[in-house]
């Protein structure tokens, strides 16, 4: 059986790295109150002056929340050729 505290710490470190590599500021990382096996992470993109909130699944998949119950899958890994990220997985 896994330890919820260790799971949270591991997921938070992963989200911190996700934000750091994109040069975004981490604002918040919490357990999803509607599903304790998921996390919600919020960061701020200074370049585009926008706040981004992600749902992180138990399996480690990231989903950018768009509001009004809409979301898109979001790649954790940057494109190694261009250094850019794609908003949605293809």
C-alpha positions as CSV (number, residue, x, y, z in Angstrom):
1,X,0.0,0.0,0.0
2,X,1.4,3.4,-0.9
3,X,1.9,6.3,1.5
4,X,-0.4,9.3,0.6
5,X,2.2,11.7,1.9
6,X,5.0,10.3,-0.3
7,X,2.6,10.2,-3.3
8,X,1.8,13.9,-2.7
9,X,5.5,14.8,-2.4
10,X,6.5,12.9,-5.5
11,X,3.6,14.5,-7.5
12,X,4.5,18.0,-6.2
13,X,8.1,17.6,-7.2
14,X,7.0,16.5,-10.7
15,X,4.8,19.5,-11.0
16,X,7.5,21.9,-9.8
17,X,9.9,20.5,-12.5
18,X,7.1,20.8,-15.1
19,X,6.7,24.5,-14.2
20,X,10.4,25.2,-13.9
21,X,11.4,23.8,-17.3
22,X,8.7,26.1,-18.9
23,X,9.9,29.1,-16.8
24,X,6.5,29.3,-15.1
25,X,5.9,30.2,-11.5
26,X,4.3,27.5,-9.3
27,X,1.4,29.1,-7.4
28,X,-0.5,26.2,-5.9
29,X,-0.5,22.4,-5.6
30,X,-3.2,20.5,-3.8
31,X,-5.1,17.3,-3.6
32,X,-8.3,17.5,-5.7
33,X,-11.2,17.9,-3.2
34,X,-13.5,16.0,-5.5
35,X,-11.2,13.0,-6.1
36,X,-8.4,12.4,-3.6
37,X,-6.4,10.3,-6.1
38,X,-5.9,13.4,-8.3
39,X,-4.0,16.7,-7.8
40,X,-4.6,20.2,-9.0
41,X,-1.7,22.4,-9.8
42,X,-1.7,26.1,-10.7
43,X,1.2,28.0,-12.2
44,X,1.6,31.4,-13.9
45,X,3.1,31.9,-17.4
46,X,4.8,35.3,-17.3
47,X,5.4,35.3,-21.0
48,X,1.7,35.1,-21.9
49,X,0.5,36.7,-18.6
50,X,-1.9,33.9,-17.9
51,X,-2.6,31.5,-15.0
52,X,-2.8,27.8,-15.9
53,X,-4.5,25.1,-13.8
54,X,-3.8,21.4,-14.4
55,X,-5.5,18.3,-13.2
56,X,-2.9,15.6,-12.6
57,X,-4.2,12.0,-12.7
58,X,-3.0,9.2,-10.4
59,X,-1.2,7.8,-13.4
60,X,0.7,11.1,-13.9
61,X,-1.2,12.4,-17.0
62,X,-1.7,16.2,-17.1
63,X,-4.8,17.9,-18.3
64,X,-5.0,21.7,-18.8
65,X,-8.3,22.9,-17.4
66,X,-10.1,25.4,-19.7
67,X,-13.2,26.1,-17.5
68,X,-16.8,25.1,-17.9
69,X,-15.8,21.4,-17.4
70,X,-13.6,21.5,-20.5
71,X,-10.0,20.3,-20.6
72,X,-7.3,19.2,-23.0
73,X,-4.5,16.6,-22.5
74,X,-1.2,18.3,-22.0
75,X,2.2,16.8,-22.6
76,X,4.5,16.7,-19.6
77,X,7.6,16.5,-21.9
78,X,8.9,19.4,-24.0
79,X,9.6,18.8,-27.7
80,X,13.3,18.0,-27.7
81,X,13.8,19.5,-31.2
82,X,12.3,22.9,-30.8
83,X,12.3,23.4,-27.1
84,X,8.6,24.2,-27.4
85,X,5.7,22.4,-25.9
86,X,2.5,21.3,-27.5
87,X,-0.7,22.1,-25.6
88,X,-2.5,18.9,-26.5
89,X,-1.1,15.5,-27.2
90,X,-1.8,14.3,-30.7
